[in-house]
């Protein structure tokens, strides 16, 4: 992840944006500095897409 963020900075990006599913890895990304922007319900019932962002500056 650090290599991807460093490459994004090198290319002039100022924010990273991703999504994960609620049962996959939101805690992992939060531990790496990402914060939740919002969520959208998806299938199967009871799951949702979690959209996250992190400033790169």
C-alpha positions in Angstrom: 0.0 0.0 0.0 2.8 2.4 0.8 4.4 1.9 -2.6 1.0 2.8 -4.3 0.6 5.9 -2.1 4.1 7.0 -2.8 3.6 6.6 -6.5 0.3 8.5 -6.3 2.2 11.4 -4.5 4.9 11.3 -7.2 2.2 11.7 -9.8 0.7 14.7 -8.0 -2.3 13.1 -6.4 -3.5 14.7 -3.2 -6.1 12.1 -2.0 -6.5 8.4 -2.2 -10.1 6.9 -2.5 -11.1 3.3 -2.2 -14.0 1.1 -1.4 -14.2 -2.2 0.5 -17.0 -4.4 1.7 -18.1 -4.1 5.3 -17.0 -7.6 6.2 -13.6 -7.4 4.4 -11.1 -4.7 5.5 -12.4 -1.4 6.7 -10.5 -1.7 10.0 -7.3 -2.5 8.1 -7.6 0.7 6.1 -8.5 2.8 9.1 -5.3 1.7 10.8 -3.5 3.0 7.7 -5.0 6.5 7.9 -8.1 6.1 5.8 -11.4 7.5 7.0 -14.9 6.5 6.0 -16.8 8.8 3.6 -20.0 6.8 3.5 -21.5 3.5 2.7 -24.0 2.0 0.2 -26.0 -1.2 0.8 -25.3 -4.0 -1.6 -25.9 -7.7 -2.1 -26.1 -10.1 -0.4 -28.5 -8.5 2.1 -26.7 -7.1 5.2 -23.5 -6.1 3.4 -22.5 -2.6 2.3 -19.7 -0.9 0.3 -17.6 1.3 2.5 -16.1 4.3 0.7 -12.9 5.6 2.3 -10.4 8.4 1.7 -6.9 9.4 2.8 -5.1 12.7 2.2 -1.7 12.1 0.6 0.0 15.4 1.4 
